[in-house]
């Protein structure tokens, strides 16, 4: 399974814990929109991941 987390702001401790737990169970990609605005790359990630979660 492949997970994609898209961050719009600094993750709080609960979100950090969820992402850390996800990394144990699945391949996890984290995209921070404050730093990465390569939308073509983000769309590619969305197409190839099983789960997409935005925060």
Beta strands, then each sheet from edge to edge (+ up, - down):
strand 1: 2-7
strand 2: 27-32
strand 3: 51-54
sheet 1: 2+ 1+ 3+
end
